[in-house]
Structures are given as C-alpha cells and as structure tokens.
Amino acid sequence: MEKHKVICPYCGAGCQFNLLVQNGQVVGTEPLNGITNQSELCLKGMSGYDFINDTKILTPRVLHPMIRRTKGADLERVSWDEALDFTASKMQAIIDEYGPNAVMTTGSSRGGGNEANYVMQKFTRACIGTHSVDKINRVLFFVMIAAFILVLALMLPNIKFDNLMAMPIDNALIISASPVFFTAFGFHGSIPSLNKYLGGNVKSLRIAILVGSGITLFAYFLWQLSTHGLLSQNEFLQILREDATLNGLVKATLEITQSPIIANAVKIFSTLALVTSFLGVALGLLECIEDLLKQSFNIHAGRISLGLMTFIPPVLFSLFYPEGFILALGYAGQMFAFYAVVLPVALVWKARAIHPNLPYRVWGGKALLVLVLVLGVIITSIPFAIRAGYLPFVVG
C-alpha cells in the first residue's frame, strides 16, 4: 500500500495526513502529527476521500483542461496552452467592453492556501487592474527619491543661514498659502482604505497617520530648507517676475550655484514629483469617471477612452496655462478642506447623535468639532479672499 503525504483541502486549518492508495485508488487516510491537527482528523478529513471513487457523483472529476466553446455545446479536451489562451481572451474581451471592475475574484480558507490567495490578488491587481500606472509610478517614485537625495546632498552645503532667518516680505502670504499646505497633506481620502486594511485597529491607524504625516513633513522641511536656504526672498521674487515656473527655479539655481549638476538634479526631482502625484491623483479620478458614467449614464467606457478623458484635459491645461497650477492647487485645497474637514465633522456630529455609545471617540467633544469646523471654513474661504484682493496672491 502506498502512502502520499497531503494537506487536507476542506478548510484552512492545514491538517496533515497520508492518503492510503491501493491499486491506484484511495482507500483510506492516516493522520499525521502536524502542527494544527497533532495526529487527529475531523470526520471530513478522515472519510471525505470517498467522493473520488463515487460512481453516483453527478459531475465526474475533471482530469484534463476542457473548453465549452458555445453555450450548450459539449466539453472538448484541449491542451493547457489552448485552455489558458481561451480563458485570457474571454476575460480580456469582458475587460475591454465593461472595464476591470466587471471581473471579480474570490478566495477562502478552503482554497489552495495563502500562496494561491496571494497569486489571486496579484493577478487581480497587476493583470486585471491598472498595472501599467502602478509599475510606472513605482519606477518614477524610486528615481524621484534618488534625485531628492542627490539634490539635498548638493544643495544643503550651499545654503545661507541669513536667507533662512529673513522675515517674510508679507506675513499675509502664510495665510494665503494655507490651502496649498492643506493640499500637501491631502491623504484624507486614503483613511477608509487604511482602516479596512488595518482591520479597524484604531492604534495601528493612528500610528500609520502620524508616521506617514511625519515622513511627509520631514521631506517638505528638507526641501524648503534647501531651496529657501539657497535662494533669498528677493531672488525668489525675481524668479516670479521673470518665470514663475519650474524652469525659473532651475535657472535661478544654476545662476547662483554655477553648478549644472545641481540645476539638473532640481529639475529631475521636481518633474518626477509632479508626474508621480499626477499619476496617483489621476488614477483615482479615472475610477471616479468610470463609476459616474456607469451609474449616471449607463455607459461602459473602455480603459483607453477613460484614460484619454482623465489624462488629456490636465495635460492640455498645463501646456497652455502653466501659471494656473498654483491657482488650481489653491482651489484643490479649498475642496480638500470641505470634504476632508467640514463634511467629516458633520458626519461625526450626526453619528454621535445616532450612536451615543460608540466604542471609540476622539477626545475634545463638541468643542473640538466646532474648532475643526471653523478652521475648515476659513481654509475654504481663503481662495475667495485672494480673488477679492483681501489677501496676496500665492505663486511658486
């Protein structure tokens, strides 16, 4: 009698046992001393093998890849290559017509284990989803980090302490720039995904937000330290008068440092920072447009048309109106302040009224909610105050 060591497929416990095989047929099981079962088996694991040789089973086991080419047709045996090509072509046709959200995968502990579930999610994310943008963004991000480190290594030794200690030319600029500051920390839309990913663990969620914000703040601090330490306020004003774009900053950096390497490093880093941010935000906009077309107009747009609708308008806007980028950031901060501060405050206020005994509540009570609401309204109002002439215009 032959013995074949296997893992029980009935649940996710991973019990180990031997299949007892005689004359090519499974005739019994023998529990092994695995970590989970410790020489024990449940009834299914012990006697569930008999379906293999059951002559009354309605659907015989499929031993080879088979294809039913049309509805109602008989299954025909094919090679693995043909079966996989057929499956891929059908899935691709569905994705082209209805989008990647039309394909759903599901896994469970009764499947092939963690390895199979990992392959499934990798396939779903990388093959069915927006894998091109994901891969491109990863490459650009690591190149951007390398460029950022190079920029800091070249610029920090050349900063001047007097430039950093100089008083602002207009103190009101700090108020005018606050929507841009708010946009720079606009991770609020990711919190629901973080909460789901962390299984509702409040402590882990708090750590993720604080650490993530801290890393971002540290990177911003180093960038401001290097640029404002290298260029004086008058030099920045000269840039704004002559060329209030990235090219102006690169040109000024080259004139002051006389180093083409530093100027090119600044240009590469700044460009990559814009491109990666653009791809990340545009990817979310693409999904939003897709849902809008489906739910409001019953239109199932393909990925190519969705990509054109998402990427072409901002590219044209940046090419023909480059000065509008900071203006757009100001209004983006305005919208961030609304849906990331004003709206959540209203939702929390309503949730506390409906569910007074929630297991977790942010400290501060209604006073903190009112304070946050006031700050959100102020940030939302700043772009209007700038357009009305009450606050200085922010550029650069």
C-alpha positions in Angstrom: 0.0 0.0 0.0 1.3 3.4 -1.0 1.2 6.5 1.3 1.1 10.0 -0.1 1.5 12.9 2.4 -1.0 15.7 1.7 -2.7 18.7 3.3 -6.4 18.5 3.9 -8.3 20.8 1.5 -11.6 21.0 3.4 -10.8 24.1 5.5 -7.9 26.5 6.2 -6.5 24.6 9.2 -3.9 22.8 7.2 -4.2 19.4 8.8 -1.6 16.9 7.5 -2.4 13.2 6.7 -1.4 10.4 4.4 -3.6 9.2 1.6 -3.6 5.4 1.5 -3.5 4.2 -2.1 -4.0 0.7 -3.3 -4.2 -0.4 -6.9 -4.4 3.2 -8.0 -7.3 4.1 -5.8 -7.6 6.0 -2.5 -8.8 3.6 0.2 -8.2 5.4 3.4 -6.4 8.1 5.4 -3.8 8.2 8.1 -3.5 11.3 10.3 0.0 12.8 10.8 1.4 14.7 13.7 1.0 18.2 12.1 1.2 21.4 14.0 -2.5 22.0 13.7 -4.0 18.5 13.9 -1.5 16.7 16.1 -2.3 13.2 14.8 -6.1 13.9 14.8 -8.6 14.4 11.9 -12.2 15.5 11.8 -14.8 13.4 10.1 -14.5 15.2 6.8 -10.7 14.8 6.7 -10.9 11.2 7.8 -13.6 9.9 5.4 -14.2 12.7 2.8 -11.9 11.0 0.3 -14.7 8.6 -0.8 -16.1 11.0 -3.3 -13.1 10.4 -5.5 -14.3 6.9 -6.4 -18.1 7.6 -6.1 -19.8 6.2 -9.1 -23.1 8.1 -8.3 -21.5 11.6 -8.5 -23.4 13.8 -10.9 -20.4 15.6 -12.3 -17.3 13.4 -12.7 -14.0 14.9 -11.7 -12.3 16.9 -14.5 -8.9 15.3 -15.1 -7.9 17.4 -18.1 -8.4 21.0 -19.3 -11.7 21.2 -21.3 -13.5 24.0 -23.2 -17.2 24.6 -23.9 -16.9 26.9 -26.8 -20.5 27.9 -27.0 -23.5 27.8 -24.7 -24.9 24.3 -24.7 -22.1 22.7 -26.5 -20.2 19.6 -25.2 -16.9 20.0 -23.4 -13.9 19.1 -25.5 -10.5 18.2 -24.2 -7.7 20.7 -25.1 -4.2 21.4 -24.2 -3.3 23.7 -21.3 -2.0 26.3 -23.6 -5.2 26.5 -25.6 -7.3 26.5 -22.4 -5.3 29.4 -20.9 -5.3 31.4 -24.2 -9.1 30.9 -24.5 -9.7 32.0 -20.9 -7.4 35.0 -21.3 -9.1 36.1 -24.5 -12.6 35.9 -22.9 -11.5 37.8 -19.8 -9.8 40.5 -22.0 -13.0 40.9 -24.0 -15.0 41.4 -20.9 -12.5 44.0 -19.5 -12.4 45.8 -22.9 -16.2 46.1 -23.0 -17.1 46.6 -19.4 -13.9 47.6 -17.6 -11.8 45.7 -15.0 -14.4 46.1 -12.3 -16.6 43.7 -14.2 -14.2 40.9 -13.2 -14.4 39.6 -9.6 -12.1 37.1 -7.9 -12.9 35.4 -4.6 -10.8 33.4 -2.2 -11.3 31.5 1.0 -9.6 29.3 3.5 -10.9 26.3 1.6 -8.9 27.2 -1.4 -5.2 26.5 -2.1 -3.9 28.3 0.9 -2.1 31.6 1.3 0.1 31.0 -1.7 -3.0 30.6 -4.0 -4.7 33.7 -2.4 -1.5 35.7 -2.9 -1.3 34.7 -6.6 -5.0 35.6 -7.0 -4.7 39.1 -5.5 -1.5 39.7 -7.5 -3.3 38.6 -10.7 -6.3 40.8 -9.9 -4.2 43.9 -9.1 -1.5 43.5 -11.7 -3.2 41.8 -14.7 -6.8 43.0 -14.5 -6.4 46.4 -12.8 -4.3 49.4 -13.7 -1.0 47.7 -13.5 0.8 49.9 -16.0 0.3 53.0 -13.9 1.2 51.1 -10.8 4.5 49.9 -12.2 5.4 53.2 -13.9 4.7 55.1 -10.7 6.9 52.8 -8.7 9.8 53.2 -11.0 9.4 57.0 -11.1 9.0 57.1 -7.3 12.3 55.4 -6.7 14.0 57.5 -9.3 12.5 60.6 -7.6 13.8 59.5 -4.2 17.3 59.1 -5.6 17.1 62.5 -7.2 15.8 64.0 -4.0 18.7 62.6 -2.0 21.1 63.9 -4.7 19.5 67.4 -4.6 19.8 67.5 -0.8 23.4 66.3 -0.9 24.3 69.0 -3.4 22.2 71.9 -2.1 22.4 71.7 1.7 26.2 72.5 1.8 25.4 75.8 -0.2 22.6 77.2 2.0 23.0 80.5 3.7 21.7 81.0 7.3 20.8 84.6 6.6 18.3 83.5 3.9 16.6 81.2 6.4 16.3 83.8 9.2 15.0 86.6 7.0 11.5 87.9 7.9 8.7 87.3 5.3 8.1 90.1 2.9 4.4 89.9 3.5 3.2 88.0 6.6 -0.2 87.5 5.0 1.4 85.1 2.5 1.3 82.5 5.2 -2.5 82.7 5.3 -2.8 82.7 1.5 -0.6 79.6 1.2 -2.5 77.6 3.8 -4.8 75.9 1.3 -1.7 74.7 -0.6 -0.3 73.5 2.8 -3.5 71.6 3.4 -3.4 70.0 -0.1 0.2 68.9 0.5 -1.1 66.7 3.4 -4.2 65.6 1.5 -4.2 61.9 2.5 -7.7 62.0 4.0 -9.2 60.1 1.1 -7.0 57.1 2.0 -8.1 56.8 5.6 -11.1 54.5 4.8 -8.8 52.2 2.8 -6.3 52.3 5.7 -9.0 51.5 8.2 -10.1 48.5 6.1 -6.6 47.3 5.6 -5.7 47.5 9.3 -8.9 45.7 10.3 -10.3 48.7 12.2 -7.4 48.7 14.6 -7.5 52.3 16.0 -4.0 52.2 17.4 -2.4 51.0 14.2 -4.4 53.5 12.2 -3.3 56.4 14.4 0.4 55.2 14.1 0.0 55.0 10.3 -1.4 58.5 10.0 1.2 60.0 12.4 4.2 58.3 10.9 3.1 58.9 7.3 2.4 62.6 8.0 5.8 62.8 9.9 7.7 61.4 6.9 6.0 63.8 4.5 6.6 66.7 6.8 10.3 65.9 7.2 10.6 65.7 3.4 8.9 69.0 2.9 11.1 70.5 5.6 14.3 69.4 3.9 13.1 70.7 0.5 12.1 74.1 2.0 15.4 74.2 3.9 17.5 73.6 0.7 15.6 75.9 -1.6 14.9 78.8 0.7 18.4 78.5 2.2 19.9 78.7 -1.3 17.8 81.5 -2.7 17.0 84.8 -0.9 13.5 86.2 -0.9 14.5 88.9 -3.4 15.8 86.2 -5.7 12.5 84.3 -5.4 10.7 87.5 -6.3 12.9 87.9 -9.3 12.0 84.3 -10.4 8.3 85.1 -10.0 8.6 88.2 -12.1 10.6 86.6 -14.9 9.4 83.0 -15.0 7.1 81.7 -12.2 7.5 78.1 -13.3 9.9 75.2 -12.6 12.2 76.5 -15.3 12.6 79.7 -13.4 13.7 77.9 -10.3 16.1 75.8 -12.2 17.6 78.8 -14.0 18.0 80.7 -10.7 19.6 77.7 -9.1 22.1 77.5 -11.9 22.9 81.2 -11.8 23.6 81.1 -8.0 25.4 77.8 -7.7 27.1 77.8 -11.1 26.5 74.1 -11.0 24.6 72.4 -13.9 24.5 69.2 -11.8 22.5 70.9 -9.0 20.2 72.6 -11.5 19.5 69.4 -13.4 19.0 67.4 -10.2 16.4 70.0 -9.1 14.7 69.8 -12.4 14.6 66.0 -12.4 13.3 65.8 -8.9 10.7 68.5 -9.3 9.5 67.0 -12.6 9.2 63.5 -11.1 7.4 64.8 -8.0 4.8 66.4 -10.3 4.5 63.3 -12.5 4.1 60.8 -9.7 1.5 63.0 -8.0 -0.3 63.5 -11.3 -0.5 59.7 -11.9 -1.7 58.9 -8.4 -4.4 61.5 -8.4 -5.4 60.9 -12.0 -5.8 57.2 -11.3 -8.4 57.9 -8.6 -10.1 60.3 -11.0 -10.2 57.6 -13.6 -12.1 55.3 -11.3 -14.5 58.2 -10.4 -15.2 58.9 -14.0 -15.8 55.3 -14.7 -18.3 55.0 -11.9 -20.0 58.2 -12.9 -20.5 57.1 -16.5 -21.9 53.7 -15.4 -24.2 54.9 -12.6 -25.5 58.1 -14.2 -25.4 57.4 -17.9 -25.2 53.6 -18.1 -22.1 54.0 -20.3 -19.4 51.3 -20.0 -16.3 53.0 -21.2 -13.1 51.1 -22.0 -9.8 51.8 -20.3 -8.3 53.6 -23.2 -11.2 56.1 -23.5 -11.3 56.6 -19.7 -7.5 57.2 -19.8 -7.9 59.9 -22.5 -10.8 61.6 -20.6 -8.7 61.6 -17.4 -5.2 62.5 -18.6 -5.7 64.7 -21.7 -7.6 67.7 -20.1 -5.0 68.4 -17.3 -2.1 67.9 -19.8 -3.6 70.5 -22.1 -4.3 72.8 -19.2 -0.7 72.6 -18.0 0.7 73.2 -21.5 -1.5 76.2 -22.4 -1.9 77.7 -18.9 1.1 76.7 -16.8 0.5 79.6 -14.4 -2.8 78.1 -13.4 -1.1 75.2 -11.5 -0.8 77.1 -8.2 -4.2 78.6 -8.7 -5.6 75.1 -9.2 -3.8 73.9 -6.0 -5.5 76.7 -4.0 -8.9 75.6 -5.2 -8.0 71.9 -4.6 -7.1 72.8 -1.0 -10.4 74.5 -0.8 -12.2 71.3 -1.8 -10.0 69.2 0.4 -10.9 71.4 3.3 -14.6 70.9 2.6 -14.7 67.1 2.1 -11.8 66.3 4.5 -12.7 68.7 7.3 -16.2 70.2 7.0 -18.0 67.1 5.8 -16.3 64.7 8.2 -17.2 67.0 11.2 -20.8 66.9 10.1 -20.7 63.1 9.7 -19.1 62.7 13.2 -21.6 65.0 14.8 -24.5 63.1 13.2 -23.0 59.7 14.1 -22.6 60.7 17.7 -26.2 61.8 17.9 -27.5 58.5 16.4 -24.9 56.2 18.2 -24.1 57.9 21.6 -22.2 54.7 22.9 -19.7 54.2 20.2 -16.7 52.1 21.3 -14.2 54.8 20.2 -14.5 58.6 20.3 -11.9 61.3 19.6 -11.2 63.4 22.7 -12.3 67.0 22.8 -16.1 66.6 22.5 -18.2 69.2 20.6 -15.7 72.0 21.3 -13.0 70.3 19.2 -15.5 69.6 16.4 -16.5 73.2 16.3 -12.9 74.3 16.3 -12.1 72.0 13.4 -15.2 73.1 11.5 -14.2 76.8 11.9 -10.7 76.1 10.6 -12.2 74.2 7.6 -14.5 77.1 6.8 -11.5 79.5 7.0 -9.4 77.4 4.6 -12.3 77.1 2.3 -12.8 80.9 2.2 -9.2 81.9 1.6 -9.2 81.4 -2.2 -12.2 83.7 -2.4 -10.4 86.3 -0.3 -7.4 86.1 -2.6 -9.5 86.7 -5.7 -11.3 89.6 -4.0 -7.9 91.2 -3.2 -8.0 91.0 0.5 -5.0 88.6 0.6 -1.9 88.5 -1.5 -1.7 86.1 -4.4 0.4 83.0 -3.9 2.7 82.0 -6.7 5.6 79.5 -6.8 
